[in-house]
Amino acid sequence: MKLPIGISTFSKIREDNYIYIDKTELALRIINNHSYVFLSRPRRFGKSLMLDTLKEIFEGNRELFEGLYIHDRYDFDSSLTVGDVARHKMGLLA
């Protein structure tokens, strides 16, 4: 197994057999308990990967989640509609 250094695409990590720490329980809690979420963490803390994971869940890509916590606990065929997921990179201002 390989380390996914610099890779923040969930499908690439899963399809190319990279090591993945299952955060789908957290993703499911976010989906079930929150309407809006602001992710504010330091660089390299997995924000982009979490957003990409949520995108794959909402797009119904069930096969990517086989063997993970969310696989049998979320209805990937649901008619859940998802608005825009805002991705803003906040840089330091000089």
Residue frames as qw, qx, qy, qz and C-alpha x, y, z in Angstrom:
[[0.000, 0.888, 0.459, 0.000, 0.00, 0.00, 0.00],
 [0.428, 0.345, 0.016, 0.835, 1.10, 3.52, -0.79],
 [0.155, -0.555, -0.406, 0.710, 0.86, 6.77, 1.16],
 [0.309, 0.757, 0.497, 0.291, -1.40, 9.35, -0.55],
 [0.362, -0.494, -0.053, 0.789, 1.00, 12.27, -0.12],
 [0.040, 0.302, -0.251, -0.919, -0.44, 15.34, -1.85],
 [0.183, -0.246, -0.803, -0.510, -3.53, 13.48, -3.13],
 [0.257, 0.156, 0.499, -0.813, -6.87, 14.96, -2.13],
 [0.606, 0.103, -0.408, -0.675, -9.10, 13.07, -4.56],
 [0.684, -0.197, 0.574, -0.406, -11.10, 10.38, -2.77],
 [0.917, 0.339, 0.054, -0.203, -11.67, 8.27, -5.88],
 [0.526, 0.650, -0.528, 0.149, -7.95, 8.21, -6.74],
 [0.244, -0.497, 0.728, -0.404, -7.03, 7.16, -3.21],
 [0.778, -0.010, 0.503, -0.376, -9.59, 4.32, -3.24],
 [0.864, 0.479, -0.018, -0.151, -9.09, 3.15, -6.83],
 [0.523, 0.656, -0.500, 0.217, -5.28, 3.23, -6.72],
 [0.863, -0.283, -0.392, 0.148, -5.08, 1.36, -3.39],
 [0.179, 0.539, -0.407, 0.716, -3.55, 4.13, -1.28],
 [0.292, -0.269, -0.757, 0.518, -3.72, 3.96, 2.50],
 [0.264, -0.513, -0.235, -0.782, -6.95, 5.62, 3.67],
 [0.041, -0.121, -0.752, 0.647, -8.02, 6.30, 7.26],
 [0.118, -0.546, -0.759, -0.334, -11.81, 5.89, 7.25],
 [0.010, 0.133, 0.301, -0.944, -13.41, 9.25, 8.03],
 [0.276, -0.297, -0.634, -0.659, -16.80, 8.33, 6.61],
 [0.342, -0.565, -0.704, 0.259, -18.37, 8.06, 10.08],
 [0.161, -0.456, -0.153, 0.862, -17.57, 11.76, 10.51],
 [0.104, -0.011, -0.516, -0.850, -18.92, 12.48, 7.02],
 [0.311, -0.455, -0.795, -0.254, -22.18, 10.72, 7.89],
 [0.290, -0.590, -0.522, 0.544, -22.50, 12.72, 11.11],
 [0.055, -0.279, 0.141, 0.948, -21.98, 15.93, 9.15],
 [0.207, -0.189, -0.690, -0.668, -24.64, 14.91, 6.62],
 [0.380, -0.508, -0.770, -0.063, -27.18, 13.89, 9.27],
 [0.403, -0.637, -0.464, 0.466, -26.65, 16.68, 11.79],
 [0.199, -0.542, 0.048, 0.815, -25.66, 19.86, 9.95],
 [0.520, 0.781, 0.344, -0.041, -27.05, 22.07, 7.20],
 [0.364, 0.873, -0.227, 0.231, -23.98, 24.28, 6.92],
 [0.846, -0.392, 0.031, 0.361, -20.41, 23.47, 7.86],
 [0.218, 0.922, -0.303, 0.103, -17.37, 25.73, 7.92],
 [0.937, -0.107, -0.065, 0.326, -14.13, 23.76, 7.86],
 [0.088, 0.921, -0.294, 0.242, -11.34, 25.83, 9.32],
 [0.891, -0.356, 0.152, 0.236, -8.14, 23.89, 9.96],
 [0.206, -0.728, 0.470, 0.455, -4.45, 24.47, 9.26],
 [0.543, 0.554, -0.522, -0.355, -2.88, 23.48, 5.97],
 [0.399, 0.290, -0.869, -0.028, -2.53, 19.75, 5.26],
 [0.348, -0.075, 0.732, -0.582, -5.33, 18.70, 7.64],
 [0.158, 0.197, 0.951, 0.178, -7.50, 17.00, 5.00],
 [0.341, 0.486, 0.303, -0.745, -10.13, 19.66, 4.27],
 [0.430, 0.419, -0.480, -0.640, -10.02, 19.14, 0.50],
 [0.207, 0.055, -0.972, -0.100, -10.14, 15.35, 0.87],
 [0.173, 0.343, 0.768, -0.512, -13.17, 15.63, 3.19],
 [0.429, 0.509, 0.033, -0.746, -14.99, 17.84, 0.67],
 [0.392, 0.331, -0.722, -0.464, -14.16, 15.44, -2.14],
 [0.032, -0.084, -0.979, 0.182, -15.38, 12.53, -0.01],
 [0.323, 0.453, 0.520, -0.648, -18.68, 14.33, 0.58],
 [0.421, 0.473, -0.349, -0.690, -18.96, 15.03, -3.15],
 [0.276, 0.162, -0.918, -0.236, -18.56, 11.31, -3.94],
 [0.122, 0.270, 0.860, -0.416, -21.19, 10.42, -1.32],
 [0.377, 0.530, 0.266, -0.712, -23.68, 12.93, -2.73],
 [0.414, 0.438, -0.545, -0.583, -23.03, 11.77, -6.28],
 [0.911, -0.018, 0.169, -0.376, -24.00, 8.26, -5.19],
 [0.546, 0.538, -0.642, 0.003, -20.68, 6.55, -5.93],
 [0.844, -0.426, 0.169, -0.278, -21.40, 3.67, -3.55],
 [0.947, 0.182, -0.170, 0.203, -18.71, 1.37, -4.98],
 [0.333, 0.637, -0.403, 0.567, -15.96, 3.72, -3.73],
 [0.401, -0.551, 0.404, -0.610, -17.17, 3.21, -0.15],
 [0.917, -0.091, -0.366, -0.128, -17.16, -0.59, -0.05],
 [0.744, -0.069, -0.475, 0.464, -15.63, -1.74, 3.24],
 [0.133, 0.259, -0.284, 0.914, -15.97, 1.71, 4.85],
 [0.079, 0.247, 0.697, -0.669, -18.25, 2.76, 7.71],
 [0.389, 0.348, 0.075, -0.849, -20.76, 4.61, 5.54],
 [0.149, 0.114, -0.839, -0.510, -21.26, 1.88, 2.92],
 [0.267, -0.374, -0.876, -0.147, -24.29, 0.18, 4.52],
 [0.172, -0.527, -0.566, 0.610, -25.46, 3.14, 6.61],
 [0.143, 0.489, -0.063, -0.858, -26.23, 5.75, 3.94],
 [0.634, 0.537, 0.551, -0.074, -28.83, 5.61, 1.18],
 [0.294, -0.306, 0.464, 0.778, -26.70, 6.37, -1.89],
 [0.103, 0.392, 0.744, 0.531, -29.86, 6.23, -4.01],
 [0.044, -0.685, -0.535, 0.493, -31.64, 8.93, -1.99],
 [0.316, 0.756, 0.372, 0.437, -33.03, 11.98, -3.72],
 [0.422, -0.711, -0.111, 0.551, -30.90, 14.28, -1.58],
 [0.464, 0.794, 0.114, 0.375, -30.20, 17.46, -3.46],
 [0.627, -0.429, -0.054, 0.648, -26.99, 19.27, -2.81],
 [0.185, 0.977, 0.041, -0.096, -26.36, 22.94, -3.36],
 [0.527, 0.707, -0.352, 0.315, -23.02, 24.35, -4.26],
 [0.805, -0.456, -0.100, 0.367, -20.13, 23.21, -2.14],
 [0.151, 0.966, -0.172, 0.120, -18.00, 26.28, -1.71],
 [0.861, -0.145, 0.000, 0.487, -14.28, 25.68, -1.89],
 [0.134, 0.963, -0.113, 0.206, -12.26, 28.75, -1.11],
 [0.784, -0.003, -0.252, 0.567, -8.54, 28.76, -0.61],
 [0.249, -0.966, -0.053, -0.041, -7.68, 31.33, 1.97],
 [0.711, 0.292, -0.212, 0.603, -4.16, 32.67, 1.61],
 [0.441, -0.603, -0.245, 0.618, -2.26, 34.94, 3.88],
 [0.278, 0.919, 0.167, 0.225, -2.40, 38.59, 2.97],
 [0.643, 0.078, -0.167, 0.743, 0.92, 40.41, 2.90]]
